[in-house]
Every structure is written in structure tokens, then in C-alpha cells.
């Protein structure tokens, strides 16, 4: 737990982006994306895990330090994210691309930023 207390969000973000760019550079990004697309619950579980890590590494790990609207927003977005494991939802959202993808990414980023504050 002490390791999570010392986690620097900026350094962790840089490491994550480095890993992603490295996958593209060595040509493995397509394989990884294909694997993740064929296992719908894996990206969802990883997203939830990363949100939990952001929360645990934040300065405000006490839920009482968050406003009610922030808690409700995070719960709403987590439910919204769970819909992406359901193929009919993915198909419907794909019909509104790229707008739906951008809105979804913004919603999820704001929720994670709330948890990481």
C-alpha cells in the first residue's frame, strides 16, 4: 500500500503512454488491440483497475472528501463503461463515431480525474 501512496501520477501516465507508443513502434499494437477487442471484459476490468489505482494514489482517498455530485458522476460513468462490454451497445455507439467515441473518452477521463485529485 505504501508503494501506491508514492505513485506519481505524471510518471505513471508517462510510463503508460511510453508503453502504448512502444507497442505501435514495434508493430504489436494491432495484435494487442485485436486481443482486447475479442475479450470485451478485459479492457473494462483493466479500466476499473486503473481507476482504482488513480484513486488509491490520490491525495484524497477518503470518499467523504468528495461531493455527492462527484460520487454520482463516477458511479454513472462506471456504469456507462460497463455497457461497452455489451456488443449491441458497442454497435450502436459505433454508428455515431467519431462523436460517440470522443464523448465517451471525455466522460471517462473526467471521472478518472475526479478520482485522481
MODELLER restraints for C-alpha pairs under 7 A, 6 or more apart:
rsr = mdl.restraints
at = mdl.atoms
rsr.add(forms.Gaussian(group=physical.xy_distance, feature=features.Distance(at['CA:4:A'], at['CA:56:A']), mean=6.46, stdev=0.5))
rsr.add(forms.Gaussian(group=physical.xy_distance, feature=features.Distance(at['CA:4:A'], at['CA:57:A']), mean=5.18, stdev=0.5))
rsr.add(forms.Gaussian(group=physical.xy_distance, feature=features.Distance(at['CA:5:A'], at['CA:57:A']), mean=5.16, stdev=0.5))
rsr.add(forms.Gaussian(group=physical.xy_distance, feature=features.Distance(at['CA:7:A'], at['CA:57:A']), mean=5.88, stdev=0.5))
rsr.add(forms.Gaussian(group=physical.xy_distance, feature=features.Distance(at['CA:23:A'], at['CA:29:A']), mean=4.84, stdev=0.5))
rsr.add(forms.Gaussian(group=physical.xy_distance, feature=features.Distance(at['CA:36:A'], at['CA:42:A']), mean=6.53, stdev=0.5))
rsr.add(forms.Gaussian(group=physical.xy_distance, feature=features.Distance(at['CA:36:A'], at['CA:43:A']), mean=6.23, stdev=0.5))
rsr.add(forms.Gaussian(group=physical.xy_distance, feature=features.Distance(at['CA:40:A'], at['CA:85:A']), mean=5.02, stdev=0.5))
rsr.add(forms.Gaussian(group=physical.xy_distance, feature=features.Distance(at['CA:41:A'], at['CA:85:A']), mean=5.70, stdev=0.5))
rsr.add(forms.Gaussian(group=physical.xy_distance, feature=features.Distance(at['CA:44:A'], at['CA:82:A']), mean=6.70, stdev=0.5))
rsr.add(forms.Gaussian(group=physical.xy_distance, feature=features.Distance(at['CA:44:A'], at['CA:85:A']), mean=7.00, stdev=0.5))
rsr.add(forms.Gaussian(group=physical.xy_distance, feature=features.Distance(at['CA:51:A'], at['CA:112:A']), mean=5.71, stdev=0.5))
rsr.add(forms.Gaussian(group=physical.xy_distance, feature=features.Distance(at['CA:54:A'], at['CA:112:A']), mean=6.99, stdev=0.5))
rsr.add(forms.Gaussian(group=physical.xy_distance, feature=features.Distance(at['CA:54:A'], at['CA:115:A']), mean=6.23, stdev=0.5))
rsr.add(forms.Gaussian(group=physical.xy_distance, feature=features.Distance(at['CA:54:A'], at['CA:116:A']), mean=4.84, stdev=0.5))
rsr.add(forms.Gaussian(group=physical.xy_distance, feature=features.Distance(at['CA:55:A'], at['CA:61:A']), mean=6.24, stdev=0.5))
rsr.add(forms.Gaussian(group=physical.xy_distance, feature=features.Distance(at['CA:55:A'], at['CA:115:A']), mean=4.70, stdev=0.5))
rsr.add(forms.Gaussian(group=physical.xy_distance, feature=features.Distance(at['CA:55:A'], at['CA:116:A']), mean=5.04, stdev=0.5))
rsr.add(forms.Gaussian(group=physical.xy_distance, feature=features.Distance(at['CA:58:A'], at['CA:116:A']), mean=4.87, stdev=0.5))
rsr.add(forms.Gaussian(group=physical.xy_distance, feature=features.Distance(at['CA:58:A'], at['CA:117:A']), mean=5.67, stdev=0.5))
rsr.add(forms.Gaussian(group=physical.xy_distance, feature=features.Distance(at['CA:59:A'], at['CA:117:A']), mean=6.51, stdev=0.5))
rsr.add(forms.Gaussian(group=physical.xy_distance, feature=features.Distance(at['CA:60:A'], at['CA:117:A']), mean=6.68, stdev=0.5))
rsr.add(forms.Gaussian(group=physical.xy_distance, feature=features.Distance(at['CA:73:A'], at['CA:111:A']), mean=6.92, stdev=0.5))
rsr.add(forms.Gaussian(group=physical.xy_distance, feature=features.Distance(at['CA:74:A'], at['CA:111:A']), mean=5.15, stdev=0.5))
rsr.add(forms.Gaussian(group=physical.xy_distance, feature=features.Distance(at['CA:77:A'], at['CA:107:A']), mean=6.75, stdev=0.5))
rsr.add(forms.Gaussian(group=physical.xy_distance, feature=features.Distance(at['CA:77:A'], at['CA:108:A']), mean=6.34, stdev=0.5))
rsr.add(forms.Gaussian(group=physical.xy_distance, feature=features.Distance(at['CA:77:A'], at['CA:111:A']), mean=6.73, stdev=0.5))
rsr.add(forms.Gaussian(group=physical.xy_distance, feature=features.Distance(at['CA:83:A'], at['CA:89:A']), mean=6.23, stdev=0.5))
rsr.add(forms.Gaussian(group=physical.xy_distance, feature=features.Distance(at['CA:84:A'], at['CA:90:A']), mean=5.65, stdev=0.5))
rsr.add(forms.Gaussian(group=physical.xy_distance, feature=features.Distance(at['CA:93:A'], at['CA:100:A']), mean=5.94, stdev=0.5))
